[in-house]
Amino acid sequence: MTHASTAPFVSIGQILAEKVLPPLHRAQKLPLRVSCLGTISYAGATDADCRDRTIPLGDAASPEDAMTFAAMRVARNDILIGPDDTLHFRPRLIVVQDNALGLVLAGDIRAGVILWQHPVASDREACRIVAEASRIRGLAFAASGRGDHGSARDLRYQASRLEARLVDPLWREIATDLLRLPQAA
């Protein structure tokens, strides 16, 4: 009598490498840091007077907590530079990084909502995005050299939106799974 197995044999080494070690490695990279990229300016400032700025918002214990924390801050318009009312901040991107500065998630802010960017699916796709973002940053540099500060800022933002998909390989699967879940309205 022969016994037919429906499941292929999986070695303990493979189980450790695929199931046990990645969560342990991710746990070492906590807490996650949530920040917002945007533009600061004074009332009535010209494009040349505006500056790109990153504002730290806080820490989170998990990607899910980071998404919730960021969504609440954006929805409440609770992203401030400081007590100075003369400075205006225009939030553009939310970025979630681990404590080694690896990208976990990033999202574009539009009308008080974060549109989370789907991570790249492969290293090959990541290379294409890096090349395209570099090309766009080159165009931004040229626009800045011509004194076209508004176009330069928009091009830098466009490159940053592309780079928002460059999630660290350690976090790609988790980010992809999180973005598959139905979002509450």
PEWO-V992511 format. One record per run of one state. SS is the DSSP state (~ for helix, > for strand, _ for the rest). FROM is the first residue (numbers start at 1). LEN is the number of residues. If there is no record, write none. Layout:
# PEWO-V992511
ss & from & len
SS & FROM & LEN
SS & FROM & LEN
This chain:
# PEWO-V992511
ss & from & len
_ & 1 & 11
~ & 12 & 16
_ & 28 & 4
> & 32 & 11
_ & 43 & 4
~ & 47 & 3
_ & 50 & 1
> & 51 & 10
_ & 61 & 2
~ & 63 & 13
_ & 76 & 11
> & 87 & 11
_ & 98 & 5
> & 103 & 8
_ & 111 & 2
> & 113 & 4
_ & 117 & 6
~ & 123 & 23
_ & 146 & 3
~ & 149 & 15
_ & 164 & 5
~ & 169 & 12
_ & 181 & 5
